[in-house]
Amino acid sequence: MVKDGEKNMFPLRDENPSYQFPLVVIALIVVNAVIFTLEAAAPNMEQVFYIYGTIPAVITGKQAVAGNLGVWTLFTSMFLHGNLWHLVGNMYFLWLFGDNIEWVMGHSRFLLFYLLCGLLAGGIHVAFSPSSTLPAVGASGAIAGVMGLYLVTYPSARILTLVTAFYFWRVVAFPAVLWLGFWFLLQIFGGVMLFGLPEAGGIAYWAHIGGFVSGIVLGIPLRYRERIIHLGYDGVPSVRRRRPSFLLEDTVEHQRLTKGFSSAPAYGVPELDRLIRQRDYNSARALAEKMLDEAIRQRNARMIQVYQNYLDFLRMI
């Protein structure tokens, strides 16, 4: 069996606050845990993998496996895990990186993005191991997509990582672009080493690579189209080009334009947007100042710019 969730690095947490309850992330963790419980209770757990796991040789038509769902396993395999540690590792990475991406994208779009990355990752695994008869299971392809979009969206976010070497233990803060870049290089190295070995089990490196690249490719136009808040000022005179959940009332937009605020502020923090829509400007200022202090404490330059933009806007009202 090929598992796509084993990790070689030990991140502890990211210094990147999210101001929205990660509903979809929590739901995915619960669903995966429930399905794993059902797997473990099955009379023959291995048979479950051969029915619902992705077997490249079946999808490419090179071999038939009784009961296997064929191309549908690109979806079902995302919710299966080989053992408890496989599940825990995958869900930990989903929790670590998924909350911020769900906040940026919104609940429904995040779920669609997650599933699409998982499907693309499974397809790339099949493309690079077309003759393999081993079932591939795990959510790592989809989670790698989330990590790819995290790289695009938060390249400078700091990830606290436990570094160990013999008796040396130390927690080091790496920028996301360095941490995720190193993780991706490890996947490429593993994929190249196992390329051409159709029956090699262990980690589905090409699923990781496929998911990560999918997240980046899908994330670059998403970042531009949605005007993700971490871009700061974009010079667009109307907020109507932003996605609906970030729009403010016409009265607020009118106040902004009539009082000479020439550049569009970086909207996007749900709680602040809600207070502004309700015209509770004093509470919005207090909350923005609190968030700005936290961003300064964490030395998060992107978020400092976001909250400063809010305060600049609120001073004009």
Backbone torsions as a table, in degrees:
resi	resn	phi	psi	omega
1	MET	NA	143.8	177.7
2	VAL	-104.5	123.3	177.3
3	LYS	-105.8	136.5	-177.6
4	ASP	-109.5	23.5	-174.9
5	GLY	-121.5	0.7	-177.8
6	GLU	-73.6	139.3	-175.0
7	LYS	-116.2	154.2	-179.3
8	ASN	-115.5	2.2	-179.6
9	MET	-127.6	161.6	-172.6
10	PHE	-127.5	71.5	175.8
11	PRO	-73.3	141.5	179.9
12	LEU	-94.9	-47.8	176.7
13	ARG	-169.3	165.4	174.8
14	ASP	-107.5	145.9	178.7
15	GLU	-89.7	63.4	-173.8
16	ASN	-142.3	91.4	-174.5
17	PRO	-65.9	147.9	173.8
18	SER	-119.4	136.8	-174.8
19	TYR	-110.2	34.7	178.4
20	GLN	-147.7	140.0	178.0
21	PHE	-66.3	123.7	-176.6
22	PRO	-76.3	73.8	-173.5
23	LEU	-58.8	-48.1	-176.9
24	VAL	-69.1	-40.7	177.9
25	VAL	-58.4	-47.6	179.1
26	ILE	-61.8	-43.3	-179.6
27	ALA	-62.3	-41.6	179.1
28	LEU	-64.7	-40.4	178.2
29	ILE	-62.5	-44.4	179.6
30	VAL	-63.9	-45.1	-179.3
31	VAL	-61.6	-45.4	179.3
32	ASN	-63.7	-38.5	179.0
33	ALA	-66.5	-41.6	179.5
34	VAL	-64.5	-44.5	-179.7
35	ILE	-64.4	-38.6	178.0
36	PHE	-64.3	-37.4	177.2
37	THR	-61.5	-40.8	177.3
38	LEU	-67.1	-37.9	176.0
39	GLU	-58.0	-51.3	-176.1
40	ALA	-62.6	-27.9	-179.5
41	ALA	-85.0	-8.5	-179.0
42	ALA	-68.7	145.8	179.4
43	PRO	-59.9	-34.9	-179.2
44	ASN	-135.0	95.0	-175.4
45	MET	-64.3	-36.8	-179.6
46	GLU	-63.6	-35.2	179.2
47	GLN	-65.1	-33.1	176.3
48	VAL	-59.7	-41.9	-180.0
49	PHE	-64.3	-38.7	-178.3
50	TYR	-75.2	-15.9	176.1
51	ILE	-90.9	-46.8	-171.9
52	TYR	-106.0	-9.8	179.1
53	GLY	-81.5	155.9	179.7
54	THR	-78.9	116.0	176.6
55	ILE	-110.9	105.2	-175.0
56	PRO	-53.3	-41.2	-177.2
57	ALA	-62.9	-29.8	177.4
58	VAL	-71.9	-45.0	-178.3
59	ILE	-66.6	-36.7	179.6
60	THR	-82.7	-4.0	178.0
61	GLY	80.2	11.8	-178.8
62	LYS	-80.9	-20.8	-179.6
63	GLN	-157.6	147.9	176.9
64	ALA	-103.3	138.2	175.9
65	VAL	-125.3	121.8	-175.6
66	ALA	-57.7	127.4	175.8
67	GLY	88.2	-16.9	-177.8
68	ASN	-65.8	140.3	-174.6
69	LEU	-83.9	6.2	175.6
70	GLY	64.7	-131.6	-174.4
71	VAL	-63.7	-24.5	178.4
72	TRP	-64.7	-19.9	-179.6
73	THR	-69.6	-17.2	174.3
74	LEU	-59.3	-27.8	177.2
75	PHE	-91.0	-50.5	-174.2
76	THR	-64.7	-33.2	-177.4
77	SER	-65.0	-22.2	-179.6
78	MET	-64.6	-17.4	-174.4
79	PHE	-112.1	10.5	177.8
80	LEU	-108.6	149.1	177.4
81	HIS	-140.4	145.6	-173.4
82	GLY	-70.9	-33.8	178.9
83	ASN	-159.0	-179.5	-175.3
84	LEU	-63.8	-41.6	-178.1
85	TRP	-68.3	-33.6	174.9
86	HIS	-59.9	-46.1	178.6
87	LEU	-63.9	-50.0	-176.6
88	VAL	-60.7	-43.0	-180.0
89	GLY	-61.9	-46.0	179.9
90	ASN	-64.2	-45.4	-177.5
91	MET	-68.0	-31.5	176.7
92	TYR	-63.5	-44.9	179.2
93	PHE	-67.4	-35.7	176.2
94	LEU	-62.9	-43.4	179.0
95	TRP	-65.6	-40.9	-175.5
96	LEU	-64.3	-45.1	-174.5
97	PHE	-103.5	-21.3	-170.7
98	GLY	-75.3	-30.7	-174.3
99	ASP	-63.0	-42.6	179.8
100	ASN	-68.0	-38.5	-179.6
101	ILE	-69.7	-36.8	176.3
102	GLU	-64.2	-37.9	178.8
103	TRP	-62.8	-43.3	-179.0
104	VAL	-67.7	-43.1	-172.0
105	MET	-88.1	-27.1	-169.4
106	GLY	93.2	158.7	-171.6
107	HIS	-62.4	-54.3	-173.3
108	SER	-67.1	-42.4	-179.5
109	ARG	-66.8	-36.2	177.6
110	PHE	-62.8	-43.6	179.6
111	LEU	-61.9	-45.5	179.0
112	LEU	-62.7	-41.9	178.2
113	PHE	-61.6	-45.1	179.8
114	TYR	-58.7	-49.2	-178.2
115	LEU	-66.4	-40.2	179.8
116	LEU	-64.3	-42.4	177.7
117	CYS	-62.4	-38.9	177.9
118	GLY	-63.3	-42.0	178.8
119	LEU	-65.5	-44.3	179.4
120	LEU	-64.8	-39.6	178.5
121	ALA	-62.6	-43.6	177.9
122	GLY	-63.4	-39.5	178.6
123	GLY	-63.9	-39.8	179.2
124	ILE	-69.7	-35.9	174.9
125	HIS	-60.2	-42.1	178.3
126	VAL	-64.4	-41.7	-178.0
127	ALA	-62.6	-34.6	-177.7
128	PHE	-93.6	-9.3	175.8
129	SER	-135.9	58.0	-171.3
130	PRO	-64.9	-19.7	-176.6
131	SER	-103.8	-0.5	-176.4
132	SER	-67.6	136.9	177.0
133	THR	-106.5	9.1	178.5
134	LEU	-90.2	133.6	178.6
135	PRO	-73.4	133.4	176.4
136	ALA	-101.0	130.1	-179.5
137	VAL	-134.8	154.7	175.0
138	GLY	128.7	160.5	-177.2
139	ALA	-97.6	6.7	-172.1
140	SER	-64.9	-30.8	177.9
141	GLY	-61.6	-46.5	178.0
142	ALA	-65.3	-41.6	-179.2
143	ILE	-67.9	-35.3	175.5
144	ALA	-61.7	-34.8	175.0
145	GLY	-62.4	-41.4	176.3
146	VAL	-62.0	-40.1	178.6
147	MET	-65.7	-38.0	177.6
148	GLY	-62.6	-42.5	178.2
149	LEU	-69.7	-32.8	175.7
150	TYR	-60.8	-41.5	178.5
151	LEU	-60.9	-42.0	-179.7
152	VAL	-68.0	-39.6	-171.9
153	THR	-86.8	-38.9	-175.2
154	TYR	-126.8	58.3	-175.6
155	PRO	-62.4	-27.9	-176.4
156	SER	-99.7	0.6	177.8
157	ALA	-61.2	141.8	-176.7
158	ARG	-91.8	133.2	179.2
159	ILE	-114.4	115.3	178.6
160	LEU	-74.8	123.2	-172.6
161	THR	-127.5	135.2	175.3
162	LEU	-82.5	117.4	-179.7
163	VAL	-105.3	124.5	-179.8
164	THR	-126.9	139.5	174.9
165	ALA	-152.4	107.3	-175.3
166	PHE	56.7	-114.3	-179.5
167	TYR	-96.4	6.7	-178.9
168	PHE	-91.3	121.7	176.8
169	TRP	-128.7	127.3	179.8
170	ARG	-155.2	143.6	175.9
171	VAL	-95.7	121.9	-176.6
172	VAL	-122.4	140.0	177.4
173	ALA	-95.5	115.9	177.6
174	PHE	-108.4	143.3	171.5
175	PRO	-65.7	147.9	-175.8
176	ALA	-57.1	-37.5	-178.0
177	VAL	-62.5	-34.1	179.0
178	LEU	-77.4	-46.0	-177.6
179	TRP	-63.3	-50.8	-178.1
180	LEU	-69.6	-33.4	176.3
181	GLY	-63.6	-41.9	178.1
182	PHE	-65.6	-42.7	177.3
183	TRP	-58.8	-42.5	-179.1
184	PHE	-66.0	-39.8	177.3
185	LEU	-62.2	-36.6	176.6
186	LEU	-62.4	-38.7	179.7
187	GLN	-67.7	-41.0	178.1
188	ILE	-63.2	-43.7	179.2
189	PHE	-60.2	-47.2	179.0
190	GLY	-63.9	-39.9	179.8
191	GLY	-65.0	-41.4	179.4
192	VAL	-66.9	-40.1	-178.7
193	MET	-63.7	-34.2	-177.0
194	LEU	-98.1	-0.2	-177.4
195	PHE	-63.1	133.3	-179.4
196	GLY	88.1	1.6	176.8
197	LEU	-109.7	86.1	-171.0
198	PRO	-62.6	-25.4	-177.1
199	GLU	-102.9	13.8	178.9
200	ALA	-73.5	122.9	179.4
201	GLY	-92.1	-167.6	177.9
202	GLY	103.3	-114.7	-174.8
203	ILE	-105.7	134.1	177.3
204	ALA	-84.4	80.1	-175.1
205	TYR	-60.2	-37.9	-176.8
206	TRP	-71.2	-23.8	172.6
207	ALA	-68.4	-40.7	175.9
208	HIS	-60.9	-49.4	-178.2
209	ILE	-61.1	-46.5	-179.3
210	GLY	-61.9	-42.9	179.1
211	GLY	-65.8	-43.3	-178.1
212	PHE	-63.2	-47.1	179.1
213	VAL	-64.4	-38.6	177.7
214	SER	-60.7	-42.0	178.7
215	GLY	-62.1	-39.5	178.9
216	ILE	-68.6	-47.8	-177.2
217	VAL	-62.3	-43.2	178.0
218	LEU	-72.8	-28.5	-174.3
219	GLY	-77.9	-32.8	-177.6
220	ILE	-62.7	-52.7	176.6
221	PRO	-66.8	-30.6	177.6
222	LEU	-62.8	-44.3	-179.3
223	ARG	-61.5	-40.7	-179.5
224	TYR	-70.8	-45.5	-174.8
225	ARG	-68.3	-40.8	-175.7
226	GLU	-84.4	-7.2	-175.6
227	ARG	52.3	52.5	-178.0
228	ILE	-50.5	136.5	-166.2
229	ILE	-57.2	-23.0	-175.0
230	HIS	-76.5	-0.1	173.9
231	LEU	-79.5	-15.2	-178.4
232	GLY	74.1	-146.3	-179.9
233	TYR	-65.4	138.7	176.3
234	ASP	-123.7	1.4	174.5
235	GLY	75.5	3.8	179.7
236	VAL	-78.8	124.8	-173.6
237	PRO	-74.2	-11.6	-178.5
238	SER	-130.8	136.7	178.6
239	VAL	-76.8	-1.7	-177.7
240	ARG	-64.8	-15.0	178.8
241	ARG	-84.7	-2.5	177.9
242	ARG	-89.5	161.3	-176.2
243	ARG	-68.3	152.1	-168.5
244	PRO	-52.8	-37.6	-175.6
245	SER	-68.1	-11.5	-179.6
246	PHE	-104.0	0.0	-176.2
247	LEU	-73.5	146.4	174.8
248	LEU	-107.1	166.5	-178.7
249	GLU	-66.1	155.4	179.9
250	ASP	-59.2	-33.1	-178.1
251	THR	-63.9	-39.4	178.5
252	VAL	-67.7	-42.9	178.3
253	GLU	-62.1	-39.1	179.8
254	HIS	-64.4	-42.5	178.1
255	GLN	-61.8	-40.1	-179.1
256	ARG	-63.5	-44.7	-176.7
257	LEU	-71.1	-42.3	-176.5
258	THR	-71.6	-21.2	-179.2
259	LYS	-98.6	10.6	167.8
260	GLY	85.5	18.3	177.2
261	PHE	-79.8	100.7	-166.0
262	SER	-75.3	-26.2	-178.3
263	SER	-114.1	145.7	-177.9
264	ALA	-69.6	126.8	177.5
265	PRO	-70.7	162.2	-176.0
266	ALA	-85.6	84.7	174.8
267	TYR	-69.3	170.1	174.6
268	GLY	141.0	-19.2	177.8
269	VAL	-83.0	110.8	-170.2
270	PRO	-53.5	-44.7	-176.0
271	GLU	-66.9	-39.4	177.7
272	LEU	-67.2	-42.4	178.1
273	ASP	-60.6	-38.2	-179.6
274	ARG	-64.5	-45.0	-179.8
275	LEU	-63.8	-37.8	179.4
276	ILE	-68.7	-40.4	177.3
277	ARG	-60.4	-34.6	179.2
278	GLN	-83.9	-0.1	-179.1
279	ARG	62.1	25.8	175.6
280	ASP	-90.3	70.5	-170.2
281	TYR	-69.7	-31.8	179.3
282	ASN	-64.5	-45.3	178.2
283	SER	-64.9	-37.7	179.5
284	ALA	-63.7	-42.7	178.3
285	ARG	-62.2	-45.4	-178.8
286	ALA	-61.7	-42.7	-179.5
287	LEU	-68.1	-41.7	179.0
288	ALA	-63.0	-39.6	177.6
289	GLU	-64.8	-39.8	178.3
290	LYS	-64.4	-44.8	179.3
291	MET	-66.0	-36.3	178.0
292	LEU	-64.2	-42.9	177.5
293	ASP	-59.2	-41.7	179.5
294	GLU	-65.8	-41.1	179.0
295	ALA	-64.7	-37.8	177.3
296	ILE	-66.0	-41.1	179.1
297	ARG	-61.1	-36.2	-178.8
298	GLN	-89.5	-1.6	-179.7
299	ARG	56.3	41.1	179.4
300	ASN	-94.6	94.4	-172.0
301	ALA	-61.4	-37.4	-178.2
302	ARG	-65.7	-45.2	-178.8
303	MET	-71.8	-30.9	174.3
304	ILE	-58.4	-43.4	179.6
305	GLN	-64.7	-40.5	-179.6
306	VAL	-60.1	-51.6	-176.3
307	TYR	-70.5	-32.2	175.6
308	GLN	-65.1	-36.7	176.8
309	ASN	-61.4	-43.0	177.6
310	TYR	-59.5	-47.2	-177.7
311	LEU	-64.4	-39.1	176.9
312	ASP	-60.4	-42.3	179.3
313	PHE	-64.5	-45.9	-177.0
314	LEU	-65.7	-29.2	178.1
315	ARG	-69.5	-22.5	-179.6
316	MET	-81.7	-10.5	-176.8
317	ILE	-92.1	NA	NA
